[in-house]
Amino acid sequence: MTGFAYDNNPIPDATLLFDLPDSDAMLYSVGARYRVNAQMEIGAGYLYDYKKSRSVANGVLDGTFTDASAHLLTVGFSYTF
């Protein structure tokens, strides 16, 4: 499995604060599942969330957010009775 998403941030510069310093992002993901037998299946997935740089000067906040990203890894196991 693979995936891609573009997350267009809805927060306008006028209301952006340090409590949620968000920006537009590109998300890439990959994953796989393997059926061990008729009852068991295992899987793993990885997601990389890359945040674009964003500069803001709104009277409360004056600066640039750079180099933001996140790595997420998940592992799953399912068993059918």
Biopython code that builds the backbone (N, CA, C, O; Angstrom):
import numpy as np
from Bio.PDB.StructureBuilder import StructureBuilder

atoms = [
    (1, "MET", "N", (0.839, -1.170, 0.000)),
    (1, "MET", "CA", (0.000, 0.000, 0.000)),
    (1, "MET", "C", (0.885, 1.235, 0.000)),
    (1, "MET", "O", (1.924, 1.260, 0.660)),
    (2, "THR", "N", (0.483, 2.241, -0.727)),
    (2, "THR", "CA", (1.179, 3.523, -0.728)),
    (2, "THR", "C", (0.149, 4.640, -0.712)),
    (2, "THR", "O", (-1.008, 4.427, -1.073)),
    (3, "GLY", "N", (0.561, 5.809, -0.301)),
    (3, "GLY", "CA", (-0.358, 6.931, -0.296)),
    (3, "GLY", "C", (0.367, 8.256, -0.293)),
    (3, "GLY", "O", (1.536, 8.350, 0.082)),
    (4, "PHE", "N", (-0.352, 9.279, -0.720)),
    (4, "PHE", "CA", (0.149, 10.648, -0.704)),
    (4, "PHE", "C", (-1.027, 11.573, -0.430)),
    (4, "PHE", "O", (-2.126, 11.360, -0.943)),
    (5, "ALA", "N", (-0.795, 12.598, 0.377)),
    (5, "ALA", "CA", (-1.835, 13.596, 0.652)),
    (5, "ALA", "C", (-1.190, 14.968, 0.766)),
    (5, "ALA", "O", (-0.050, 15.102, 1.211)),
    (6, "TYR", "N", (-1.932, 15.971, 0.360)),
    (6, "TYR", "CA", (-1.521, 17.361, 0.546)),
    (6, "TYR", "C", (-2.490, 17.992, 1.528)),
    (6, "TYR", "O", (-3.693, 18.024, 1.270)),
    (7, "ASP", "N", (-1.992, 18.495, 2.647)),
    (7, "ASP", "CA", (-2.818, 19.080, 3.694)),
    (7, "ASP", "C", (-2.679, 20.595, 3.639)),
    (7, "ASP", "O", (-1.655, 21.147, 4.042)),
    (8, "ASN", "N", (-3.711, 21.261, 3.138)),
    (8, "ASN", "CA", (-3.717, 22.716, 3.029)),
    (8, "ASN", "C", (-4.188, 23.292, 4.363)),
    (8, "ASN", "O", (-5.347, 23.118, 4.740)),
    (9, "ASN", "N", (-3.310, 23.966, 5.066)),
    (9, "ASN", "CA", (-3.626, 24.473, 6.395)),
    (9, "ASN", "C", (-4.659, 25.588, 6.345)),
    (9, "ASN", "O", (-4.495, 26.534, 5.575)),
    (10, "PRO", "N", (-5.727, 25.502, 7.150)),
    (10, "PRO", "CA", (-6.782, 26.511, 7.104)),
    (10, "PRO", "C", (-6.559, 27.716, 8.018)),
    (10, "PRO", "O", (-7.348, 28.659, 7.968)),
    (11, "ILE", "N", (-5.517, 27.720, 8.851)),
    (11, "ILE", "CA", (-5.326, 28.798, 9.827)),
    (11, "ILE", "C", (-4.724, 30.017, 9.124)),
    (11, "ILE", "O", (-3.630, 29.925, 8.568)),
    (12, "PRO", "N", (-5.422, 31.153, 9.142)),
    (12, "PRO", "CA", (-4.864, 32.356, 8.509)),
    (12, "PRO", "C", (-3.719, 32.938, 9.338)),
    (12, "PRO", "O", (-3.647, 32.718, 10.547)),
    (13, "ASP", "N", (-2.836, 33.672, 8.689)),
    (13, "ASP", "CA", (-1.691, 34.268, 9.375)),
    (13, "ASP", "C", (-2.126, 35.147, 10.551)),
    (13, "ASP", "O", (-1.427, 35.203, 11.563)),
    (14, "ALA", "N", (-3.256, 35.827, 10.438)),
    (14, "ALA", "CA", (-3.711, 36.755, 11.469)),
    (14, "ALA", "C", (-4.007, 36.075, 12.802)),
    (14, "ALA", "O", (-3.914, 36.722, 13.845)),
    (15, "THR", "N", (-4.357, 34.799, 12.799)),
    (15, "THR", "CA", (-4.718, 34.102, 14.045)),
    (15, "THR", "C", (-3.746, 32.986, 14.409)),
    (15, "THR", "O", (-4.009, 32.230, 15.344)),
    (16, "LEU", "N", (-2.642, 32.865, 13.702)),
    (16, "LEU", "CA", (-1.662, 31.824, 14.014)),
    (16, "LEU", "C", (-0.895, 32.186, 15.281)),
    (16, "LEU", "O", (-0.409, 33.309, 15.420)),
    (17, "LEU", "N", (-0.788, 31.225, 16.209)),
    (17, "LEU", "CA", (-0.076, 31.428, 17.468)),
    (17, "LEU", "C", (0.873, 30.268, 17.717)),
    (17, "LEU", "O", (0.886, 29.303, 16.953)),
    (18, "PHE", "N", (1.677, 30.353, 18.790)),
    (18, "PHE", "CA", (2.625, 29.292, 19.124)),
    (18, "PHE", "C", (1.947, 28.010, 19.586)),
    (18, "PHE", "O", (2.543, 26.938, 19.487)),
    (19, "ASP", "N", (0.708, 28.091, 20.093)),
    (19, "ASP", "CA", (0.056, 26.882, 20.584)),
    (19, "ASP", "C", (-0.297, 25.913, 19.461)),
    (19, "ASP", "O", (-0.482, 24.723, 19.718)),
    (20, "LEU", "N", (-0.395, 26.392, 18.226)),
    (20, "LEU", "CA", (-0.642, 25.517, 17.081)),
    (20, "LEU", "C", (0.096, 26.070, 15.864)),
    (20, "LEU", "O", (-0.542, 26.579, 14.942)),
    (21, "PRO", "N", (1.421, 25.980, 15.842)),
    (21, "PRO", "CA", (2.202, 26.532, 14.721)),
    (21, "PRO", "C", (2.160, 25.590, 13.519)),
    (21, "PRO", "O", (3.105, 24.837, 13.286)),
    (22, "ASP", "N", (1.098, 25.629, 12.779)),
    (22, "ASP", "CA", (0.887, 24.678, 11.695)),
    (22, "ASP", "C", (1.132, 25.335, 10.343)),
    (22, "ASP", "O", (1.080, 26.558, 10.214)),
    (23, "SER", "N", (1.400, 24.509, 9.340)),
    (23, "SER", "CA", (1.598, 24.981, 7.976)),
    (23, "SER", "C", (1.114, 23.898, 7.016)),
    (23, "SER", "O", (0.739, 22.801, 7.429)),
    (24, "ASP", "N", (1.132, 24.232, 5.726)),
    (24, "ASP", "CA", (0.767, 23.239, 4.717)),
    (24, "ASP", "C", (1.717, 22.050, 4.819)),
    (24, "ASP", "O", (2.880, 22.203, 5.193)),
    (25, "ALA", "N", (1.217, 20.874, 4.486)),
    (25, "ALA", "CA", (2.036, 19.673, 4.648)),
    (25, "ALA", "C", (1.839, 18.719, 3.487)),
    (25, "ALA", "O", (0.801, 18.714, 2.825)),
    (26, "MET", "N", (2.857, 17.919, 3.260)),
    (26, "MET", "CA", (2.797, 16.812, 2.311)),
    (26, "MET", "C", (3.024, 15.537, 3.118)),
    (26, "MET", "O", (3.978, 15.447, 3.890)),
    (27, "LEU", "N", (2.147, 14.555, 2.936)),
    (27, "LEU", "CA", (2.226, 13.310, 3.693)),
    (27, "LEU", "C", (2.453, 12.147, 2.732)),
    (27, "LEU", "O", (1.755, 12.006, 1.728)),
    (28, "TYR", "N", (3.430, 11.329, 3.054)),
    (28, "TYR", "CA", (3.775, 10.157, 2.256)),
    (28, "TYR", "C", (3.616, 8.925, 3.145)),
    (28, "TYR", "O", (4.010, 8.949, 4.311)),
    (29, "SER", "N", (3.044, 7.858, 2.608)),
    (29, "SER", "CA", (2.882, 6.661, 3.432)),
    (29, "SER", "C", (3.128, 5.403, 2.611)),
    (29, "SER", "O", (2.977, 5.384, 1.390)),
    (30, "VAL", "N", (3.513, 4.356, 3.329)),
    (30, "VAL", "CA", (3.726, 3.049, 2.730)),
    (30, "VAL", "C", (3.380, 2.003, 3.789)),
    (30, "VAL", "O", (3.586, 2.226, 4.982)),
    (31, "GLY", "N", (2.865, 0.885, 3.354)),
    (31, "GLY", "CA", (2.511, -0.164, 4.305)),
    (31, "GLY", "C", (2.353, -1.499, 3.607)),
    (31, "GLY", "O", (2.295, -1.579, 2.380)),
    (32, "ALA", "N", (2.285, -2.550, 4.417)),
    (32, "ALA", "CA", (2.127, -3.899, 3.877)),
    (32, "ALA", "C", (1.383, -4.765, 4.885)),
    (32, "ALA", "O", (1.450, -4.537, 6.093)),
    (33, "ARG", "N", (0.671, -5.764, 4.365)),
    (33, "ARG", "CA", (0.002, -6.758, 5.201)),
    (33, "ARG", "C", (0.402, -8.142, 4.700)),
    (33, "ARG", "O", (0.638, -8.356, 3.511)),
    (34, "TYR", "N", (0.466, -9.043, 5.622)),
    (34, "TYR", "CA", (0.818, -10.419, 5.273)),
    (34, "TYR", "C", (-0.134, -11.366, 5.993)),
    (34, "TYR", "O", (-0.261, -11.315, 7.216)),
    (35, "ARG", "N", (-0.800, -12.225, 5.236)),
    (35, "ARG", "CA", (-1.700, -13.216, 5.820)),
    (35, "ARG", "C", (-0.879, -14.454, 6.173)),
    (35, "ARG", "O", (-0.385, -15.157, 5.291)),
    (36, "VAL", "N", (-0.741, -14.711, 7.469)),
    (36, "VAL", "CA", (0.028, -15.840, 7.965)),
    (36, "VAL", "C", (-0.705, -17.142, 7.673)),
    (36, "VAL", "O", (-0.115, -18.108, 7.190)),
    (37, "ASN", "N", (-1.991, -17.152, 7.972)),
    (37, "ASN", "CA", (-2.857, -18.291, 7.662)),
    (37, "ASN", "C", (-4.287, -17.764, 7.576)),
    (37, "ASN", "O", (-4.488, -16.551, 7.517)),
    (38, "ALA", "N", (-5.275, -18.644, 7.567)),
    (38, "ALA", "CA", (-6.670, -18.222, 7.393)),
    (38, "ALA", "C", (-7.166, -17.341, 8.538)),
    (38, "ALA", "O", (-8.099, -16.560, 8.351)),
    (39, "GLN", "N", (-6.560, -17.455, 9.714)),
    (39, "GLN", "CA", (-7.023, -16.687, 10.869)),
    (39, "GLN", "C", (-6.131, -15.483, 11.226)),
    (39, "GLN", "O", (-6.619, -14.535, 11.841)),
    (40, "MET", "N", (-4.867, -15.496, 10.866)),
    (40, "MET", "CA", (-3.938, -14.462, 11.326)),
    (40, "MET", "C", (-3.393, -13.605, 10.191)),
    (40, "MET", "O", (-3.092, -14.085, 9.098)),
    (41, "GLU", "N", (-3.279, -12.319, 10.498)),
    (41, "GLU", "CA", (-2.706, -11.373, 9.547)),
    (41, "GLU", "C", (-1.873, -10.355, 10.325)),
    (41, "GLU", "O", (-2.286, -9.896, 11.390)),
    (42, "ILE", "N", (-0.708, -10.004, 9.795)),
    (42, "ILE", "CA", (0.137, -8.975, 10.396)),
    (42, "ILE", "C", (0.356, -7.857, 9.385)),
    (42, "ILE", "O", (0.269, -8.071, 8.176)),
    (43, "GLY", "N", (0.635, -6.685, 9.885)),
    (43, "GLY", "CA", (0.840, -5.557, 8.990)),
    (43, "GLY", "C", (1.711, -4.500, 9.620)),
    (43, "GLY", "O", (1.890, -4.468, 10.838)),
    (44, "ALA", "N", (2.249, -3.636, 8.787)),
    (44, "ALA", "CA", (3.066, -2.518, 9.246)),
    (44, "ALA", "C", (2.860, -1.350, 8.291)),
    (44, "ALA", "O", (2.619, -1.533, 7.098)),
    (45, "GLY", "N", (2.961, -0.152, 8.841)),
    (45, "GLY", "CA", (2.810, 1.039, 8.032)),
    (45, "GLY", "C", (3.726, 2.142, 8.515)),
    (45, "GLY", "O", (4.064, 2.208, 9.697)),
    (46, "TYR", "N", (4.129, 3.012, 7.595)),
    (46, "TYR", "CA", (5.004, 4.138, 7.906)),
    (46, "TYR", "C", (4.450, 5.379, 7.216)),
    (46, "TYR", "O", (4.038, 5.320, 6.057)),
    (47, "LEU", "N", (4.443, 6.510, 7.936)),
    (47, "LEU", "CA", (3.979, 7.768, 7.382)),
    (47, "LEU", "C", (5.008, 8.849, 7.694)),
    (47, "LEU", "O", (5.500, 8.944, 8.818)),
    (48, "TYR", "N", (5.326, 9.657, 6.699)),
    (48, "TYR", "CA", (6.213, 10.808, 6.864)),
    (48, "TYR", "C", (5.407, 12.062, 6.577)),
    (48, "TYR", "O", (4.848, 12.205, 5.490)),
    (49, "ASP", "N", (5.340, 12.971, 7.539)),
    (49, "ASP", "CA", (4.583, 14.210, 7.439)),
    (49, "ASP", "C", (5.583, 15.367, 7.351)),
    (49, "ASP", "O", (6.215, 15.719, 8.347)),
    (50, "TYR", "N", (5.722, 15.949, 6.173)),
    (50, "TYR", "CA", (6.650, 17.049, 5.936)),
    (50, "TYR", "C", (5.886, 18.368, 5.946)),
    (50, "TYR", "O", (4.968, 18.565, 5.150)),
    (51, "LYS", "N", (6.262, 19.263, 6.842)),
    (51, "LYS", "CA", (5.619, 20.574, 6.939)),
    (51, "LYS", "C", (6.450, 21.613, 6.181)),
    (51, "LYS", "O", (7.670, 21.677, 6.333)),
    (52, "LYS", "N", (5.778, 22.419, 5.370)),
    (52, "LYS", "CA", (6.454, 23.497, 4.652)),
    (52, "LYS", "C", (6.801, 24.627, 5.616)),
    (52, "LYS", "O", (6.150, 24.793, 6.647)),
    (53, "SER", "N", (7.826, 25.399, 5.278)),
    (53, "SER", "CA", (8.192, 26.570, 6.079)),
    (53, "SER", "C", (7.086, 27.615, 5.991)),
    (53, "SER", "O", (6.394, 27.730, 4.979)),
    (54, "ARG", "N", (6.937, 28.379, 7.086)),
    (54, "ARG", "CA", (5.898, 29.400, 7.109)),
    (54, "ARG", "C", (6.394, 30.596, 7.915)),
    (54, "ARG", "O", (6.866, 30.447, 9.042)),
    (55, "SER", "N", (6.282, 31.778, 7.327)),
    (55, "SER", "CA", (6.655, 33.017, 8.006)),
    (55, "SER", "C", (5.391, 33.792, 8.360)),
    (55, "SER", "O", (4.462, 33.897, 7.559)),
    (56, "VAL", "N", (5.377, 34.338, 9.591)),
    (56, "VAL", "CA", (4.195, 35.056, 10.078)),
    (56, "VAL", "C", (4.643, 36.286, 10.853)),
    (56, "VAL", "O", (5.612, 36.234, 11.611)),
    (57, "ALA", "N", (3.934, 37.391, 10.659)),
    (57, "ALA", "CA", (4.107, 38.609, 11.459)),
    (57, "ALA", "C", (2.712, 39.180, 11.660)),
    (57, "ALA", "O", (2.203, 39.904, 10.804)),
    (58, "ASN", "N", (2.085, 38.849, 12.808)),
    (58, "ASN", "CA", (0.698, 39.257, 13.027)),
    (58, "ASN", "C", (0.488, 40.089, 14.299)),
    (58, "ASN", "O", (-0.645, 40.212, 14.764)),
    (59, "GLY", "N", (1.543, 40.654, 14.863)),
    (59, "GLY", "CA", (1.406, 41.451, 16.072)),
    (59, "GLY", "C", (1.635, 40.652, 17.342)),
    (59, "GLY", "O", (2.135, 41.197, 18.326)),
    (60, "VAL", "N", (1.286, 39.394, 17.345)),
    (60, "VAL", "CA", (1.530, 38.503, 18.476)),
    (60, "VAL", "C", (2.721, 37.610, 18.184)),
    (60, "VAL", "O", (3.532, 37.318, 19.063)),
    (61, "LEU", "N", (2.809, 37.190, 16.957)),
    (61, "LEU", "CA", (3.840, 36.252, 16.526)),
    (61, "LEU", "C", (4.610, 36.862, 15.366)),
    (61, "LEU", "O", (4.012, 37.328, 14.396)),
    (62, "ASP", "N", (5.922, 36.860, 15.464)),
    (62, "ASP", "CA", (6.764, 37.378, 14.396)),
    (62, "ASP", "C", (7.936, 36.412, 14.236)),
    (62, "ASP", "O", (8.889, 36.441, 15.015)),
    (63, "GLY", "N", (7.853, 35.561, 13.225)),
    (63, "GLY", "CA", (8.920, 34.590, 13.031)),
    (63, "GLY", "C", (8.631, 33.628, 11.906)),
    (63, "GLY", "O", (7.659, 33.772, 11.166)),
    (64, "THR", "N", (9.506, 32.638, 11.795)),
    (64, "THR", "CA", (9.406, 31.632, 10.746)),
    (64, "THR", "C", (9.485, 30.250, 11.368)),
    (64, "THR", "O", (10.366, 29.971, 12.181)),
    (65, "PHE", "N", (8.568, 29.400, 10.984)),
    (65, "PHE", "CA", (8.595, 27.998, 11.389)),
    (65, "PHE", "C", (9.244, 27.204, 10.261)),
    (65, "PHE", "O", (8.783, 27.255, 9.121)),
    (66, "THR", "N", (10.311, 26.470, 10.572)),
    (66, "THR", "CA", (11.020, 25.684, 9.566)),
    (66, "THR", "C", (11.345, 24.293, 10.109)),
    (66, "THR", "O", (11.306, 24.052, 11.316)),
    (67, "ASP", "N", (11.662, 23.400, 9.201)),
    (67, "ASP", "CA", (12.152, 22.053, 9.529)),
    (67, "ASP", "C", (11.210, 21.246, 10.424)),
    (67, "ASP", "O", (11.673, 20.508, 11.293)),
    (68, "ALA", "N", (9.919, 21.373, 10.229)),
    (68, "ALA", "CA", (8.961, 20.590, 11.008)),
    (68, "ALA", "C", (8.573, 19.339, 10.221)),
    (68, "ALA", "O", (8.314, 19.402, 9.020)),
    (69, "SER", "N", (8.536, 18.213, 10.912)),
    (69, "SER", "CA", (8.119, 16.968, 10.280)),
    (69, "SER", "C", (7.770, 15.959, 11.361)),
    (69, "SER", "O", (8.046, 16.170, 12.542)),
    (70, "ALA", "N", (7.167, 14.871, 10.942)),
    (70, "ALA", "CA", (6.827, 13.800, 11.881)),
    (70, "ALA", "C", (6.983, 12.464, 11.176)),
    (70, "ALA", "O", (6.711, 12.340, 9.982)),
    (71, "HIS", "N", (7.421, 11.471, 11.926)),
    (71, "HIS", "CA", (7.530, 10.098, 11.446)),
    (71, "HIS", "C", (6.591, 9.248, 12.302)),
    (71, "HIS", "O", (6.647, 9.307, 13.530)),
    (72, "LEU", "N", (5.740, 8.471, 11.665)),
    (72, "LEU", "CA", (4.821, 7.608, 12.398)),
    (72, "LEU", "C", (4.974, 6.183, 11.895)),
    (72, "LEU", "O", (5.007, 5.942, 10.688)),
    (73, "LEU", "N", (5.064, 5.255, 12.810)),
    (73, "LEU", "CA", (5.198, 3.839, 12.488)),
    (73, "LEU", "C", (4.114, 3.078, 13.235)),
    (73, "LEU", "O", (3.886, 3.322, 14.420)),
    (74, "THR", "N", (3.455, 2.173, 12.559)),
    (74, "THR", "CA", (2.422, 1.360, 13.189)),
    (74, "THR", "C", (2.606, -0.099, 12.807)),
    (74, "THR", "O", (3.016, -0.417, 11.691)),
    (75, "VAL", "N", (2.302, -0.969, 13.738)),
    (75, "VAL", "CA", (2.364, -2.405, 13.513)),
    (75, "VAL", "C", (1.047, -2.987, 14.013)),
    (75, "VAL", "O", (0.560, -2.605, 15.077)),
    (76, "GLY", "N", (0.476, -3.901, 13.252)),
    (76, "GLY", "CA", (-0.802, -4.478, 13.643)),
    (76, "GLY", "C", (-0.832, -5.981, 13.511)),
    (76, "GLY", "O", (-0.076, -6.587, 12.751)),
    (77, "PHE", "N", (-1.731, -6.558, 14.279)),
    (77, "PHE", "CA", (-1.938, -8.015, 14.263)),
    (77, "PHE", "C", (-3.434, -8.253, 14.374)),
    (77, "PHE", "O", (-4.100, -7.652, 15.217)),
    (78, "SER", "N", (-3.961, -9.121, 13.532)),
    (78, "SER", "CA", (-5.387, -9.455, 13.641)),
    (78, "SER", "C", (-5.545, -10.975, 13.620)),
    (78, "SER", "O", (-4.816, -11.705, 12.949)),
    (79, "TYR", "N", (-6.527, -11.398, 14.385)),
    (79, "TYR", "CA", (-6.846, -12.822, 14.468)),
    (79, "TYR", "C", (-8.357, -12.965, 14.358)),
    (79, "TYR", "O", (-9.100, -12.335, 15.111)),
    (80, "THR", "N", (-8.807, -13.781, 13.434)),
    (80, "THR", "CA", (-10.230, -14.001, 13.222)),
    (80, "THR", "C", (-10.644, -15.312, 13.882)),
    (80, "THR", "O", (-10.038, -16.356, 13.640)),
    (81, "PHE", "N", (-11.677, -15.251, 14.716)),
    (81, "PHE", "CA", (-12.172, -16.450, 15.403)),
    (81, "PHE", "C", (-13.176, -17.192, 14.567)),
    (81, "PHE", "O", (-13.693, -18.224, 14.994)),
]
sb = StructureBuilder()
sb.init_structure("model")
sb.init_model(0)
sb.init_chain("A")
sb.init_seg("    ")
for serial, (resi, resn, name, xyz) in enumerate(atoms, 1):
    if name == "N":
        sb.init_residue(resn, " ", resi, " ")
    sb.init_atom(name, np.array(xyz, "f"), 0.0, 1.0, " ", f" {name:<3s}", serial, name[0])
structure = sb.get_structure()
